[in-house]
Amino acid sequence: MDDGEIHDYLKSTCLFLSKYASALLGCGATCIRIEKNIGRIADTFGVHVDMTLLPAHVIVVVWDCDHTHSYNCSAKPIGGMTDFCRNIELSKLSWRIVEKNLSCDEAAIELDRILSLPQLNKWIVLLLTSAANASFCRLFGGDFKAVGIVFCATLLGFFLKQIMIEDKIDLRITTIASAFLASVVGASGYLFGISNTPELALGTSVLFLIPGIPYINAGSDLFTNHYLCAVSRFIQAVILTICLTLGLCGGMFLMQMKFF
Amino acid sequence: MTTHLIITWFAIIGISIVGIMLRCIVKFNNYTNHYQFISFNTPEDFFESDDDDNDDETEE
């Protein structure tokens, strides 16, 4: 290949890899997964990749085998919401590239197809989240009336969260409002004397708002020496937890619950 | 005191549910209007009607 062809090849490869990495970062993948997948694809394409993973950007530098030509590109995360289906599809794509020896153009078409896949139906997510949170209440020893209260609290709180996110309202304000509403519904066990375990109903009614994935990802990044991303994700998770606490305290204060 | 709390509880839940319903109605109406415009009106009709209005104003 002459210099022009090498440049074109590196350019198309770099653009694909940066888009792929930003899609993975946007759907909530850990840094080690992004590095492994990108390394796997780069080996198949016959290029060498240096990558910098930042909390809000990915910088990809692609070199040819001789380290004489390079092309670099930075990209913002695509999406922004945790999406395990997309995460799995993107990982499968990296393996398909290796096993079927896909070219960069074919892989780019596949990537666009994955990015255009619809997300899981929001009504199904709403029902499943409510059922999961109600199950937590039962696991902690709540009676069936408390389970019903938690189901209703989650249904209302999570629906509020969904529509506020649709309207592009700040996630911190969304978390406070959602936790407040869920805690007020969760307090109905105390207020109306419905359940024998009202404290469990109140406590578990806001569990669906705990940012578990950012905490786990922060731990994973910490163990794999990606301290910048780890600290960023941890701070983001802590801020959301503080917002959740503010909403819960607001609801408890308004319903005149004793904190301790 | 309990009555006061129950009223507060119903007020918060009521406001939330009514707010969510109103938001859904507004969204649905916006969608329906958009859909009707695309389905039953052509851009030519839309601009022609505008021109007619302007002509009327000029004549006046």
Interface residues (C-beta under 8 A of the other chain):
Chain A: L156 F159 L160 I163 L181 V184 V185 A187 S188 L191 F192 L254 M255 Q256
Chain B: M1 T2 L5 I6 T8 W9 I12 I13 S16 I17 I20 R23 C24
